[in-house]
């Protein structure tokens, strides 16, 4: 049986010495021109196939540049799904390359549905016998926490993990997440803590984690008190404005607990890089150093 995800992530963070994570978000308008086909502006299926190949080629460079610097990568599914069947194939190949390089893979899919549909999503993304077999996935719980059940079953059986949207920092998030007293986000956090207690490994970390945005500040500290065992996946540093202090607001006393993601700030420079591999590695080293653990 695969070891619990919470423990595997703790091992990876300690091995690399950082809680930094790199997002594999291949913005087509920012991928260096050398990776793109000369006829990238054409239309039709051939265009999607050519762009998907460019995504894989670019991701291969990224993975080779960061594989020994960070514990995990986080592909955002939307960028791949936008390329249709060829994009899904690019996602599969990207995830396989990352796993072969020894990286944990966090699927940023934000799935959220009920019953058999949720079970199908769980099998597709997490099940080791499924098409992807990834280590963890982001989930949207706002249809109700029963949407998590099929994913938690696979976490328990196959050592997988989940990161559930609790406190996001997009402008409209307060409408739902801050509603009521206690706030809805706090109620979700309490439910996640209850669900995660049975999935705590030897590291003291649960395989049930939470997404808490980098600019959440005091909310992150309050949520840590409610979820002392959870990994927090923290997006929003770099291009989205979060800094070191706000991103680490939810860190535990032992230095664990937060995984700080950066995508665009690592993958792309202000101008096109003369040597993309070297530039990506340099930016990844800086990201890893900013969030080094003691």
N, C-alpha and C positions, 0 to 999 in steps of 0.2 A: 504493500500500500504506500502511495506517495505521502511524504511528510506533509503536515499542515502548511497551508500557504503562509500563515502568519510567521511560522518558524523559518520557512525558506526565505521569506523576505528579510527577516532579521539577520539571517546568515549572510545574505547578499549585501546588505547595508554594511555589516561589520567587515566583510571581506574587502569591499571597495573603499570603505572609510568615508562614505558619503550617503546622504539621503536624497541626492539629486536624481531626477528621472528625466529622460529625454523623450519628447513627443515626436512621433513620426507622422507629421502632418504635411504631406507634400503639396503645398500650394503651387498650382501649376503656373501661376503668374510670377513665381519667385524662384522656381527651379532654374539653376544656371543653364544658359542657352546651349552649352555643349552637350547637355543630356537630352535635349528636346529634338524631335525629328524636324527636318527642314520644312516639311509641309504641315506643321502643327496647327496651322490656321484653317486647314481643310475640314470638311465635314464628312460624316458617315462612319460606319463601323471601323474602317481602317484607321481613322483618326484616333478612336478610343483605344484600339490595340497598340498603336504607336505610342500614345501617351502613357498607357499602362506600363509598357516596357521602359519608358523613361523614368517612371516612378520607381520601378524595381531597381534600375541601374543606380539611381540617386540614393535610394535607401540602402543599397549594398555598400556604397561609400560611407554613409552615415554609420551604419552598424560596425563596419570595420574600424571606423575612427573612434567610436565610443565604447566598444564592448568591454574593455577592461577598466573603464573609468566610472561607470555608473551601474547600479544594480538592476535596472529595468528600463524598458522602453514602452511607450504608450502610443500605439497607432490609433488615430481617430478615424473610425470607420467611414464617416461621411465622404472624406476625400477619395476613398477607393470606390465606394458605391456610386459616386458621381460618374464613374467610367464604365458602369454596366458590368457585364459578365467578365470583361477583361480586367476591370478594376478589382473584382472579387478575386480573380486569379492572382493579381498583383499583391493583394492583401495576404492570401495564403502563402505566397512565396516569401513575402517580407517577414511574416511571422515565423516561417520555417528557418529563414536565415538568422533571425534573432535568437531563436531557441538553440540552433546549432552553435551560435557564438557564445552560449552560456548565459544569456540574458533572460530574466523573467519578463513576461509579456503581459501588459495590462491592456485589455481590450476596451477602448473608449467607445462603447456602443450605446450607452444610456438606454438600455432596453427596459420596458415596463409594460407588462400585460398580465393576464390572469390564466390560470388553469393550464390546459393543454398547449396554448400558445406560448406561455412562459416556459413550459417544459421544453418545447421545441427550440426556443432561443437558447436555453441552457445547454441542451445537447449540442447545438450547432457551434457554440463558442467555447464551452468549458470541458465537455466530455472528452476524455482522452481517445475515445473511439470515434469522435466526430471529425468534421472537416478541418477544424482549427486546433482544438485541444489546448487552449491557452490557459495561462495561470490564473487570471482573474478578469473581472469585467465590471464596468460601471453600470449601475442600475438606477432607474427612476422610480421611486416608491409612491408617487403621489396619486396613484389609483388605489393605494392601500398596501399595507405590509404583507398581505397574503400573496402579492405578486412575487415576493422574494422566495417563497417556499421551494419551488423546483430548483432554484440556484443553490440554496442552502443544502439541499439534499446532495447535490453533486459536490459541493464543498466538503461535506462530511465524508462522502464515499471516496473521493479522488484527490483530496488535498488541494482543492481550488479555493479561490477567494473572491469576495465581492467588495466593491466600493459604491456605497449608496449615496445619492444626492441628498445632502442634509442642509447645507448652507452655501448656496451659490451667491455670487456677488454681482450678477447682472442687474441692471437698474430695476427691472420689474419683479425681482425675486421676493421682495418684502410682502407683496400682496398675499401670498400663500404662506411663506416661511415664517413671517412674523405675526401671522394672524392668531389671535386668541391669547389667553394667559393661563398656563404657560404657552409660549409660542408653538406653532405647529412643528417647526424644526426641532424644538426641544422634545416634543412628543415622539417624533421619528427617532431622535437620538436615544431616548429611553428604550424604545422598542428594539433598536439595533443592539444596544448593550445586552438586553435580555436574550436576544437571539444569539449573540456572539459568545456568551459565557461558555457554552458547551463546545465551542470551537477554538478554545485557547490552547496553545501548545506549550512546549517546555520553555520557550522564550518569554512567556507571559504576554504574548501578543495574540489577538484573535485573528481569525481569517475573515471576519466580518468587519469591514472598514467603512469609512465615510468620505465623501467628497466635501471639502470645506475650503472655500475660496481664499486666495492669498490676502485679500483685503478685508477679511472678516473681523480681524482684530480681537476685540473683547468677546465677540460671539465665539470665536475659536477657543478661547480660554474657558468659557462657560461650557462649551460642548465637550471639551477634554474632561472636565469634571464629571460629566454625565457618561462619557465613553472612555474610561481610563485604559481599556484593553485594546482599543481599536487603532489600526493604522489610518491616518488621515492622508488622503490624496489631495494635494494642494496645487490647483492650477492658478494661473493668473500672475506669475512673476514675469519680469521682462516686458514684453510688448503690451501686456495688459495692466501694468502699473504697480504690481506688488513688489515690496522690497524684502530684504532678509528678515527684518524684525517682524513684520506682519505675517510673512509666510511661515515663520517658526513660532507663531503665537500659541499653537496647540501642541508644542513638543512636550514630551514627558520629562520627568526629572532625570531619567536615565539616558536622555539624548535620543531615544527612539520615538517612533510614533508618527512622524511627518515624512511624507514623500513629496518633494518639491519638483513639480514638472515645469520644464521650459521647452518650448517647441521652436517658434520662429526665431527667438534670440540665439539659439544654438545653430539651427539649420542654415540661416540666411544672414549674410552681412549687409551693411548699409549699401554697399555696392557689390557687384558680382565679384566673387573671389577668383583670383588667378589660379590658385591651387585649392579647389574645394575641400579635398580631404584634409589637408593641413589646417585650413581655416576652421573647419568644423571641429576638428580635434582640439584646437586651441580654445575655441569658445566653449566646448564641452568641459575641458579642463578647468576653465574659469568658473563655470556653473557648478561643477563638482566641488571646487575649493570653497566657494561661497557657502555651501551647505555641508561642509565636512563635519563629521561627528567626532566628539572628543573621546 
